[in-house]
Structure formats: C-alpha cells, structure tokens
Amino acid sequence: MRMTFYEDKKKSYPKNRFGVLEVENVKMKNNRPGLMVKDMKKMKKEWTFLLCYPSIVGTYRIVGKVLTEIQKMNLNIIGMRLMCGSSEFVHTHFHRDGRDPCPDDSVRHLIPHPFVAMILEGENAIQKVHQFTSSTSPFWNSAEPEAYSSRSYETALEDYELWFDMDSDNWKEEEQERNLLAFAFPDGTEFGPTAEVMENILRVELFITLEPKFADNFYTEDLYFLLIRPLAFQKQCVGEVLSSIERGFFHVKGLKLVRKSEVPHSNAWLANCSSSSEIKEDEYGIAMLVRHIKADRIQIVNNGDGCIRKVNNNEKTEICSNLVYLDKPGDRENIGAFFEFGCVSWVDPTSRANCGGLFLATLSSL
C-alpha cells in the first residue's frame, strides 16, 4: 500500500521553488499515485490543473520543456502522472461546460495514447498556467496549444477529482473480474485478455513479430528504469534533465512523481543524490521507464558534481549520476517497486485500436 501526504491546516511547511510540500513524517492512507497531497480542498495556496496532450508526450516529446516553463513561473509541482483514458473518460473531460471543445473523431485519436496530468501550486497559478496554455502563448509552435489548463478554482477542483482519482485497494481483484485490461508484471505473471490484445496487435501491425509469452513483449532488454533524483529538484534543473532524457531515448513508457517514503528501500535512492548527508523520507523524484537508449545523445556519468554538460558540439548530453539514477537494461526489480500496476494494455471496444502497452501511474481513468 503506497503512502501519500497531506497539508496540515495548522502548520506551514517550506517548499522548494520547483518542488513539492516538504512535510516530515506525515503519512496518510490514500492510493493516489503521482500526487503528493491528500486533499486539494485543504490547500491554502492557489493551485491549478495542467494536462499535456499525447502530442506533447509522444510526438514532440517536450514534457521537459513544459516543466522548465513551470519553473520560470515560480510554481511548485505537487502532482504528476502519465495516464491513459477510456473513451468515456476523455469525453467526460472535454465535454464539460467551459472545456475546450474536442470533436468525437479527436477523442478517438487521443484514446490509444498517454497524457501527462499535473497539479501546480503557487501565486496566481490559475492565471499563469491558463495564459501558458492559451493560443497567444509564444511557447506553442502549432496554431492550437497542445495542453489544457483549468480556468477557475471550480474547474480545477473538477479536473483534479477526475484526473487524480483514487485507485482501489482491491484493484487487482476488481480488474480480474472485469477482464478488460491485460496486465503483465515484472515477475512474469499476467492476467486479463492477453490473447485478445496480442491477436489485435498482429491484426493491425502487419509486419510485427510477437514473443509467445505476453509479458515478454513489454519487459524487453532495452527497457530501462530511471529516477530523476531529489538533487535535480534542489538545483532547479528538472526540466532540463527530463528534456535530455526525452532526446536520449526513443520511447517514454512510464512517468510519475514519487516520494522516497513510497519506495524507501530502493537502490535508486542513494545518500549522495541529495545535498544533505542523509536521505529524508519527504524527498521526491520522477520515476520513469524508457526504451531504446540513443548512446550518441545521452550518457549518465559518475563524476559526482551534479552537473549537466553538452559535449560533441552539443549533440550529446552528459548527466551526473547524482541527478539521475539509471538501472541496467532489462533489470525488473525497480520496475515492480515503483510501478505496481505493471504494464497495462487493452483493445478499445469502439475503434478496436491497440491501447496502452504502458506502465501507467493509475487505473482510475480506465
């Protein structure tokens, strides 16, 4: 059972400029992966919701650049999760009053691909982020922004309750009974309509070859677990680090904000990844799963100085291991510890599209 945190009304906790609430030893039962606060209704400071569309995540791969813009706005990130949505879920979001319109055919194209949802906190958060996602923002190259943000506190609360809903403690039993999602776990176990998913992949992807065992198609030798460590938050370079990762790997398969207290015994948390001599329980990072490293674009180096360097005429980025932990390729131990739902796949019942194949932070949207 993962633990998350809440903000006590009677106390004022310090925050990193680009961090989450620094609450010490405050734990609550609440299964909201990727969220550092138990109840947003109790937040004293202004906060808002930001949704990065699949084009940002998979096509342009600029989630890191978005985080850099958030840092420039002096906002704190207190929630972030990579997730997919069912047709009903995506329709619920886009067809609410005041939301940006999304035609039915657009919803159909969005469903197979991942979003990144965020909760951001800070002074004038709603106005700042809504201006960032407007068509007048210079950040966007396209005619229309590739992100959505809440327009008011009321819509932010609705968006939070939809996109950061709780997962059931009995999710495994419930999903086995529902039999709509196919799960593959690091230990090789699997359940759900795995045969249907594999048959549909072969039907749609004519030139693909699948491994006989469902799980082996996702836990490949080129799958890496990595953790953007607490020092990257302290040095305010999270956006730059994530941008380098997006350039250095072909695919992002999983992403979520995580506290050390959620997975305290992982070897990804080391004493030298923080500016302090000891790791505190309230430290946080970004857990990711990525595939196909581009060795000519990125390298994690063990020099211990906490720096990011451009080499080879700025073609390659060297990142200190104090900022990023990178597992050995194919190692599954941390995958199971940080991504409890394993790899999730399904066939959309309407379009028959192959969906998922991702290590999602939540099942609440499916």
HELIX and SHEET records of a PDB file:
HELIX    1   1 MET A   40  LYS A   42  5                                   3    
HELIX    2   2 PRO A   54  PRO A   54  1                                   1    
HELIX    3   3 SER A   55  THR A   59  3                                   5    
HELIX    4   4 VAL A   63  LYS A   72  1                                  10    
HELIX    5   5 SER A   87  PHE A   94  1                                   8    
HELIX    6   6 ASP A  104  LEU A  110  1                                   7    
HELIX    7   7 ALA A  125  PHE A  132  1                                   8    
HELIX    8   8 TYR A  153  TRP A  163  1                                  11    
HELIX    9   9 TRP A  171  ARG A  178  1                                   8    
HELIX   10  10 THR A  194  VAL A  204  1                                  11    
HELIX   11  11 PHE A  214  ASN A  217  5                                   4    
HELIX   12  12 PRO A  230  GLN A  234  1                                   5    
HELIX   13  13 VAL A  238  GLY A  248  1                                  11    
HELIX   14  14 LYS A  260  GLU A  262  5                                   3    
HELIX   15  15 ALA A  271  CYS A  273  5                                   3    
HELIX   16  16 GLU A  333  PHE A  338  1                                   6    
SHEET    1   A 2 MET A   3  THR A   4  0                                        
SHEET    2   A 2 MET A  28  LYS A  29 -1                                        
SHEET    1   B 4 ASN A  76  MET A  83  0                                        
SHEET    2   B 4 PHE A 115  GLU A 121 -1                                        
SHEET    3   B 4 TRP A  47  CYS A  52 -1                                        
SHEET    4   B 4 ALA A 147  SER A 149 -1                                        
SHEET    1   C 4 GLU A 190  PHE A 191  0                                        
SHEET    2   C 4 ALA A 182  ALA A 184 -1                                        
SHEET    3   C 4 CYS A 343  VAL A 347 -1                                        
SHEET    4   C 4 ASN A 354  LEU A 358 -1                                        
SHEET    1   D 4 PHE A 249  ARG A 259  0                                        
SHEET    2   D 4 TYR A 284  ILE A 293 -1                                        
SHEET    3   D 4 LEU A 223  ILE A 228 -1                                        
SHEET    4   D 4 VAL A 324  LEU A 326 -1                                        
SHEET    1   E 3 ILE A 298  VAL A 301  0                                        
SHEET    2   E 3 LYS A 316  CYS A 320  1                                        
SHEET    3   E 3 ILE A 308  VAL A 311 -1                                        
END                                                                             
